[in-house]
């Protein structure tokens, strides 16, 4: 009988990453759908700055100013487009010159982000292999050769790159905490 290694297999890590991504998308969709259901009073004259009262009304104390929608609270998914996501780890590189795409941050669970580049897949994979290693990550190549997997402490990162229909390269970076 063959004994399994104590390290988690790449397949189980990928399955976990896919599960976390599916949960993140589902939670974001639910949050998005539920966010617009509240009735709001008709707007009066809008204040010039957040925290300033409309003309003729007393000023609100700072504690009474509501947090921005989607603010990072444990369990709240934060979706973004075209920006490096909130909470993206400083020890995970962003590919030089890559344009940020869709992203999702789930405080306490991890971050998923996509980027687009005009560079070839092998060049991008080599960059991530080297930069993650320099940042102290234990790096292995993905079984399909289209990316790298890495681990550091209680975190793991999966980077995948593939050519898209327009001839550019899509980069997906998933950082999860266990």
C-alpha atoms as one frame of an Amber mdcrd trajectory, in Angstrom:
protein
   0.000   0.000   0.000   1.344   3.399  -0.989   1.588   6.003   1.776   0.516
   9.530   1.040   2.858  12.373   1.694   2.059  14.582   4.665   2.134  17.591
   2.309  -1.131  18.442   0.669  -1.207  17.509  -2.976  -1.393  20.119  -5.694
  -4.787  18.772  -6.690  -6.211  19.303  -3.196  -4.743  22.805  -3.029  -6.242
  23.648  -6.418  -9.582  22.200  -5.355  -9.468  24.324  -2.198  -8.587  27.425
  -4.225 -11.437  26.746  -6.658 -13.815  26.241  -3.728 -12.703  29.507  -2.091
 -13.123  31.355  -5.383 -16.612  29.903  -5.920 -17.569  30.869  -2.353 -16.164
  34.351  -2.844 -18.126  34.862  -6.038 -21.313  33.518  -4.433 -20.905  35.738
  -1.363 -20.160  38.781  -3.498 -23.236  38.109  -5.626 -25.445  37.749  -2.556
 -23.979  40.886  -1.004 -24.425  42.805  -4.238 -28.024  41.631  -4.631 -28.942
  42.368  -1.017 -27.193  45.751  -0.873 -29.799  47.660  -2.883 -32.920  46.424
  -1.046 -32.975  49.055   1.692 -35.380  51.934   1.326 -33.721  55.297   1.580
 -35.308  58.642   2.351 -35.569  61.104  -0.518 -32.318  63.030  -0.842 -32.176
  66.564   0.459 -29.446  68.912  -0.631 -26.314  66.797  -0.817 -23.431  67.726
   1.478 -20.287  68.992  -0.219 -18.027  66.564   1.646 -18.658  63.300   3.528
 -19.425  64.122   7.152 -20.762  67.629   6.399 -24.432  68.277   6.960 -26.763
  69.449   4.229 -27.726  73.123   4.494 -30.091  73.729   7.413 -29.229  70.468
   9.240 -26.922  69.928  12.235 -23.490  68.442  11.510 -23.082  64.702  12.076
 -20.470  63.563  14.583 -17.687  61.497  13.004 -18.926  58.308  14.717 -22.330
  58.701  13.032 -20.858  58.683   9.523 -21.502  55.243   8.033 -18.606  53.194
   6.683 -18.205  52.979   2.940 -20.206  50.142   1.351 -18.114  46.967   1.183
 -15.620  48.138   3.758 -13.253  45.404   4.849 -14.877  43.573   7.737 -14.250
  39.917   8.500 -16.397  37.808   6.208 -17.283  40.608   3.761 -16.184  39.952
   0.198 -14.866  42.987  -1.641 -14.968  42.852  -5.434 -13.039  45.298  -7.593
 -12.230  45.889 -11.233  -9.128  47.483 -12.732  -7.211  47.965  -9.474  -4.862
  45.914  -7.343  -7.207  44.523  -4.686  -7.352  45.685  -1.108  -5.311  43.323
   1.049  -3.088  42.061  -1.796   0.034  40.750   0.003   3.223  42.761  -0.419
   5.278  39.558  -0.685   3.352  38.387  -3.772   4.556  40.247  -6.858   2.371
  41.909  -9.447   3.779  41.200 -12.906   5.590  44.320 -14.224   3.443  46.270
 -16.660   0.428  43.990 -16.176  -2.990  45.653 -16.219  -5.211  44.741 -13.227
  -8.514  43.040 -14.072 -11.170  41.577 -11.790 -10.382  40.841  -8.166 -11.992
  39.713  -4.951 -10.785  40.057  -1.382 -12.260  37.933   1.392 -10.818  39.172
   4.705  -9.462  36.272   6.713  -9.587  33.882   3.728  -7.535  35.378   0.929
  -7.355  37.380  -2.273  -7.994  36.469  -5.922  -6.840  38.813  -8.688  -6.488
  38.745 -12.449  -4.080  40.713 -14.584  -3.383  41.029 -18.303   0.000  41.281
 -20.000   1.364  41.205 -23.527   4.277  38.950 -22.472   4.403  35.213 -23.203
   3.267  32.621 -20.660   6.765  31.105 -20.078   8.272  34.548 -19.313   5.498
  35.324 -16.817   5.764  31.937 -15.088   9.562  32.315 -14.815   9.123  35.789
 -13.289   6.743  34.500 -10.609   8.945  31.475  -9.905  11.948  33.712  -9.236
  10.225  36.553  -7.407   8.204  34.316  -5.091  11.377  32.376  -4.220  13.191
  35.649  -3.432  10.320  36.593  -1.091  10.708  33.396   0.934   7.994  31.277
  -0.687   8.541  27.547  -1.270   7.760  27.307  -5.007   6.813  24.345  -7.218
   5.707  24.251 -10.847   2.066  23.497 -11.507   1.454  20.068 -13.055   0.243
  21.578 -16.345   3.238  23.928 -16.662   0.999  26.991 -16.887   1.959  28.433
 -13.527   3.454  27.957 -10.099   2.224  26.995  -6.636   3.894  28.315  -3.510
   3.573  28.066   0.248   4.791  30.283   3.073   3.694  29.790   6.662  -0.074
  29.337   6.740  -0.558  30.864   3.290  -0.501  29.435  -0.205  -0.457  31.091
  -3.591  -1.361  29.751  -7.017  -0.367  31.676 -10.139  -1.675  30.626 -13.541
  -1.045  32.218 -16.923  -2.703  31.474 -20.238  -2.899  33.089 -23.632  -6.269
  34.669 -24.425  -8.117  34.988 -27.740  -6.744  38.494 -28.323  -3.130  37.265
 -28.153  -2.447  38.686 -24.700  -1.817  36.687 -21.549  -4.222  36.420 -18.630
  -2.650  35.994 -15.217  -4.660  34.680 -12.252  -3.221  34.962  -8.726  -4.963
  33.295  -5.787  -3.589  33.800  -2.285  -5.310  31.839   0.466  -4.845  31.535
   4.204  -5.361  28.291   6.076
